[in-house]
Amino acid sequence: MKKIINPWRRSAEGRLQGKNHEGYLTIRAKVTKQVRNLAYISAEITNSKGELCNEGEAIYFLMNEEKAKEMGFLHCEVED
């Protein structure tokens, strides 16, 4: 598993809301189903003790690279 570096970390849109006194949170997500241009994703957030804090599901609309660039997404960096 590789850690994703938040591509919006230097912009106002990339700031997270809320307070965390745990030191760090772990967010894990996986695509559970894909139908045409829709990706169904399950996610969970755990604290530094490994305790489940929250979980949820999302549906993402997939777009081509050109449209993603128009919306400000250039690429996704990951840690080695």
C-alpha positions as CSV (number, residue, x, y, z in Angstrom):
1,M,0.0,0.0,0.0
2,K,1.3,3.5,-0.9
3,K,0.4,6.7,0.9
4,I,-1.3,9.3,-1.3
5,I,-0.1,12.8,-1.0
6,N,-3.0,15.2,-1.0
7,P,-2.8,17.1,-4.4
8,W,-4.8,20.0,-2.9
9,R,-2.7,20.3,0.3
10,R,-1.6,23.8,-0.5
11,S,-5.0,25.2,-1.5
12,A,-8.0,26.2,0.6
13,E,-10.0,23.3,-0.8
14,G,-7.4,20.8,0.5
15,R,-7.8,21.8,4.2
16,L,-9.5,19.3,6.4
17,Q,-12.2,20.5,8.8
18,G,-12.3,19.2,12.4
19,K,-9.8,18.6,15.2
20,N,-7.6,15.6,15.8
21,H,-5.8,15.0,19.0
22,E,-4.7,11.5,18.1
23,G,-1.5,12.4,16.2
24,Y,-2.6,10.9,12.9
25,L,-5.6,9.3,11.2
26,T,-5.5,6.5,8.7
27,I,-8.0,6.6,5.8
28,R,-8.5,3.4,3.8
29,A,-10.7,3.2,0.8
30,K,-11.3,0.7,-2.0
31,V,-13.4,0.5,-5.1
32,T,-16.1,-2.1,-4.5
33,K,-17.8,-1.9,-7.9
34,Q,-17.5,0.1,-11.2
35,V,-20.3,0.6,-13.6
36,R,-19.4,2.6,-16.7
37,N,-18.2,5.9,-15.4
38,L,-19.3,5.4,-11.8
39,A,-17.0,4.0,-9.1
40,Y,-18.5,2.8,-5.8
41,I,-16.1,3.2,-3.0
42,S,-16.1,2.0,0.7
43,A,-13.9,3.9,3.1
44,E,-13.0,3.9,6.8
45,I,-11.1,6.2,9.1
46,T,-9.1,4.8,12.1
47,N,-7.2,6.7,14.8
48,S,-3.6,6.1,15.8
49,K,-4.7,3.3,18.1
50,G,-6.4,1.4,15.2
51,E,-9.9,2.1,16.5
52,L,-12.6,2.7,13.9
53,C,-13.7,6.4,14.0
54,N,-16.0,6.4,11.0
55,E,-16.9,4.6,7.8
56,G,-18.9,5.4,4.7
57,E,-19.6,4.8,1.1
58,A,-19.3,7.1,-1.9
59,I,-20.1,7.1,-5.6
60,Y,-17.6,8.9,-7.8
61,F,-18.1,10.1,-11.3
62,L,-15.1,9.2,-13.4
63,M,-13.9,11.6,-16.0
64,N,-11.2,11.7,-18.7
65,E,-7.8,13.3,-18.1
66,E,-8.7,16.5,-20.0
67,K,-11.8,17.2,-17.9
68,A,-9.9,16.5,-14.7
69,K,-7.2,19.0,-15.7
70,E,-9.9,21.6,-16.4
71,M,-11.2,21.1,-12.8
72,G,-7.7,21.6,-11.4
73,F,-6.5,18.0,-10.8
74,L,-3.1,17.6,-12.4
75,H,-1.8,14.3,-10.9
76,C,-1.6,12.3,-7.8
77,E,1.7,11.8,-6.0
78,V,2.4,8.9,-3.7
79,E,5.1,8.2,-1.2
80,D,7.7,5.6,-2.0
